[in-house]
């Protein structure tokens, strides 16, 4: 009997997982079921099997990354999906039964690791975003939007869905000619440039990534909007001390996940200080369903050090301290899963280039990251929130009709 049998027999009930041990022995777990994948994995060493038993999440990732676990039938997306589908969050299922002490230890590690003072925040950004723009060009859309797309139709291309996302967000900002807009965590500049094209606004995009900054500036020049769109390498906290009350509109897409729970109140205080009296903020962030939690060890170590996915409750509670009014909340449930599957397919299509550039271990790590994220949005406890805030209750129209009208106009363009 495999050392993994007690563990896997508790998890895999539907779908079929076949495990081939280093000596060729085979064991099957689960039973075929509609919609559930059938996957076969082979271990090249017993050490790999022990790593998973000792630390199922991080151990599985590193065993796959190191080539000690190979996919014979199916791929890593199907394997991770099979496991997560057998323990869906919305049915109260748990992937792993951890003791209170283990859960508390993960919580403490997450909180300490996400304190994210300025120097640490810069280092964390460099870890993920300064590994080279070439990698991101290979799997993102043409505009290099590295966040959840918006899929009003399932048959859209990734490029269309990302353009729709930008129109969706722009409509919620209630833009008007002459406004000053701040984009916190501007990425490679796509959102800032788009806003300037949609309306005659001035946009400042800020980032902590040297790679993103250089390309964003080039793209603004190429788009002919460099006179109204500028980019700066600066922490939002430092900007708040310098530019109090300057911005009519603030947008932040996919950056709040890097703030860290200990800094949530600091973030909203900075935003409130940066806004005019009639200012509006649109915050687009990954969020966890249910209450606060912790960041898994694989993500902390390899993907987003210092990162933390917030619960809606703790996000809103932190904003209340700065007297920001929540004027609209939208929950995007499966939109990121659709986006991630597109990124995963493009990553696989460019395996040779990525492996040559970053190495085979990195390629497998990246695939595991995208597969795990996809399963978290399809069956786990993750979704996306778009939260609109205002400083004044009079800052926006009383009904949402203005959003619908503006989004139709922007999408048509």
N, C-alpha and C positions, 0 to 999 in steps of 0.2 A: 504494500500500500504506500502511495506517495506521501511524503511529509506534508504536502499541500492539501490532501484529501479533506481533513476536518475543516479546514478554512474554506475551500472552494465549494464543498457540498452544502455549506450553510448559505452561500451567496447565490450560486447558479441554480435556479429552479426552472426557468424558461429559457429557451434557446439552448444551443449545444456548445460546450467547450470541451475540446479534446486536448489532453496534455500528454506530450511525449517526453519521457524522462531521458537523461543522457545515455542510459543503457538500452534505450529503445522501447521500454515498457510504456503501454498506453492506458490512459484512464479517461473516461467520459463523465461529464457532469451536466445535469439538466436534461431537458427533453425538447425536441423541436416544437416551435410555436410560431404562429403567424406574426410577422413583423420583427421577430427576434433573429439576430444573425447566428450563423454557425461558424465557429472559429477553431482552428487548430494551432497550438503553439508547441514549440520544441525547445527544451532547455539543453544548452551545450555543456553545462556544468551543474553539479549539485549545489555549488555555492550560490548560484543564481536563485535556486529554489529557496535556500535558507534566507537569502536577503529579503525575499518577499514575505516570508513567514515572520521575520523579525520586525520588519517595517513595511507593511503592505503598500502604502502609497509611494513613499520615496524609494523603497526597495524595488518595486515594480518598474518605476521610471528608470532607475540607474541600471537595473538588469537588462532592460531593453536597450538603453543607450550604449551599454558596453558590449552588446552582441551576445550576451549569455541567454537571452530569450529571443527566439526567432518566430516569425509568423509564417506558418506553412499554408494555412487556408485562412483567407480574410486578411485584414490589415489592422494596424493599431487603432484606427478609428472604430472599427467594428468590435475589437476586443474591449476597449474602454467603454464603448456604448453598451455592449452586452452586460457588462458588470453593473453599470449605472442603471440600466433599464430594469434590472432585477431588484433595485432598491430605490424607487422613485421618491423624491422628496415630498411631493404633494399627497402621497399616501401614508406619510409618516414613517416610511422605511428608513433604516440606517445602514450605510455601507459597512461600517465597522462599529462594534460595540466597545467604546472606550470607557475606561473608568473615569470617575469624577476627577481624580488626580491628573490623569493624562490629558483630559479636556482642559483643565485649569492650566497645566503646563503649556499647552499650545496657545492658550489665550495670553498668557504672560509673555511668551516669546514673540507673539504678534505685536502686542502693545509696546514692548521694549524696542523691537526692530523697526517700528513705524513712528518713532518719535520724530525723525526726519528734520533735524535742524538744517540750516541752509547748506552747510558743507556736505552733510550726509545726503541731503536731497539731490544735490548736484552729482555726487558719486553714483547714486542709485539710477539716475537718469542715464548717465554715461554707460552703465552696465547694459542697459537694454537698447537705448536709442542711438548710441554712438558706435555701433558695431558695423556701420557702413550702410549708406543709402542704397547700394546695389541690391542687397538682400531684400529690402522692402519693396523695391521696384518690381521684383520678380513675382510677388504674390499679391500685392495690393492693386487697387484700381488705378486708372491713369492719373487720377488726382491725388493719389497716395493718402487716402482717408483710412487711418488706422483706428477705426472705431465702428460701432454697430451701424450698419446701413438700415435703410427704411424700405420695406417691401410692401407697398400697397397692392402690388400684383406679384404672384409667385413666379411668373415667367420673365421677370426683368433680368437683365444682365447686372453684374456687380457694379459696372459703371453707372447704369441707370439708377440702381438702388441707392448708391452713394450720392448721386445728384439729387435724388428725391429727399434724402436725409437732410442735405444742406438747405433745400427749399423749406422743408418741414420746420427746421430750427429757425431759419431766417424769419418765417412768418410769425413765430412766437415772440420774436424780439420787437415787433411793432416798429420797424425801422422807418426813419424819415430823413429827408435830405438835410445835410449839415450836422448830423449827430456824430459824436465821438464814440467809437466802439473799442472795447478791449477784448482780446481773445487770449484767455489764460490757458497756456498749454497748447500753443498754436500748431504744433506738429510741423509739417513741411509747408504750411501756409495756405492750404487749399480753402479752408473756411474763410479766412480773412480776405483773401483775394475774391472769393465768390461774393461775399457781402458787399465789397466795394463795387463789384460789377452790377449787382442787383439794385443798389441804391447809392446816391452820392453821399457816402459817409466816409469819415476818416477812421482808419483802423490801426490799432497797435497790437501786434501779436508778440507774446512773450514766451520764451522757452528756456530750458536749462541745457539743451543739447546743441553742441557746436555744429554737428552734422545737419541738424534740422535748420538751424539759423542760416547757415550758408546757402542751402538750397532754397529756402523760403525767400530770401532776398533776391536770388537769381530769378525765381519764378515770378515775383512781383514786377521785376524789370521787364521780363519777357511778355507779361500780360498787359503791360502799359499802364499799371496802376501804382507804380512806385511813388508817385507824388502824393498819394492818399493812403498807401499801405506801407507801414514800416514794421520792422521786427527788431527785437532786442533780447539779449541774453541777460535775464534778470529774474530773480525770485519774486513771486507775487508779494511777499512780505516787505521786501525792499521797495518795490514799486508803490505800495500803499503809503509808505512813509514819505514818498516824493511827490505823488500825484493825487493828493486828496481832493475828492469832489470833482474830478475831471471828466468822468465818463458817463454818457447818457445810457449806454447799453454795454453789458458785459456778457460774453458767452464763454463757456468752458466745456469742452467736449473730451471725455476720456482722460481727464487730468485729476479729478477728485479722488480717483482710486489710488493715487500716489501721495495724497496729502497725509494720510495716517490718522487714525482715530484721535490720538492725543492733540492733533492740530486742527480738528474740525472747527472749533470755536474761533481759533485764530484766523482760519480761512474766511469764515463768514464776516468776522469783524473787519478784516482787510477789504473784502468786497464792498461792504457797506460804506467804508471810508472812501473808497475809490469812486462810488456812484454819486451822481447828482441827486438832488432831492426827489426828482421824478424818475430816477434811474430804474432799469429793469435788468435782471439777471436770468439767463437761461442756462441751467446746469444739466448736462447730459452725462450720466454716469452709470456704470455697472452697479447693481445693487443686489443684496441678498434678500430673499424672501424670509419672512419670519424675523427673529430678533438678531442682535449682534452675534458675531462668531469669531473665528480665527482664520488665518491664512495657512494653507497646507504647506508642509515642509518643502515639497518640490518647487512650488511657486516662489517661496521665500528664498530658496537657495539658487535657483537657476534662472528664473524668469523676471520677477518683479521684487527684488529686495526692497524692503520698506513699504511694500504695497499692502493695502487692506481694502476689501470690498465692503462698503457700508450698508447697514440696514437702513431702510427708509426712516424708521423711528429715530435712530441716532442722528441721521442727517438733518431731519426737521428740528429735532430738539436743539441741536447746535446752532441752527439758524435763528431760533427764537431769541437767543441771548443778544443778538444784534438788531432786534426789532424789525427783521425782514418779514414781509407778509408773503405767504405762499399763495400765489394767485392761480396756479394751474399745476396739476400733476398728471402725467401720463405714464403708464407702465407698458413697456415693450417686452412682450413675453418671449416670442420665438424669433424675433428679427435678428438677434445676434447669432443664433444657431445657424440661420440661413447664410449669414455673412461668413461665419467661420468655416462652413463647408466649402464655400467658394475659395477662401484662402487656402484651405487644406488641399483642394484639388489643384490649385495653381502651384502650391509648394511641391506636390508630387510630380507635376509636369516639369518642374525645374530641378529635379533631384541632382542631376549631373553637375549643373552649375553651382548649386548650393554646396554640395559635398566637396567640389573642387576648391571652392572659395573658403569654406568654413570647416570642412572635415566631416567624415561620416557620423561621428558621435554627435556633433552639433545638429546635423540633419535629423537624426533620430530623436534628439531632444526636442527639436522644433515640432516635429510631427506629433510627439507625445503631448506637448503643450497645447497644440491646436485641437487634438482629439479630446483631451481632458476638458478643455474649455467648452467644446461643442456639447459633450455629454452633460456638463453642468447646466447648460441652458436648455437642453432638451428634456432631461430627466432630473437634474439636481435642483439646487435651491437658488439659482442665479437668474436674474433678469436685467432689464435696463430701465432706468427712470429718466424722464425729462421733467424737471421741476422748474417752474417759472416763479421768480420772486420779484417783489417790488418794494420800494421804500415807502411809497405813498399809496393809499387805497384809491386815489384818483388818477393814478398814472396810466391806467389802461382802460379800454372800453369795457362795459359791463357784461357783455356776452362774448362768446368765442367766435362769433361770425367773422371778425376781422382776420383771424388766423386762416380760416377756410378761404376767404377771398384772396389774401396775400399769397397763400401757398399755391393756389391755382395759377395766379399771375406769375409767380417765380418759376414754377414747374414748366409753364409754357415757354419761358425764355430759355 
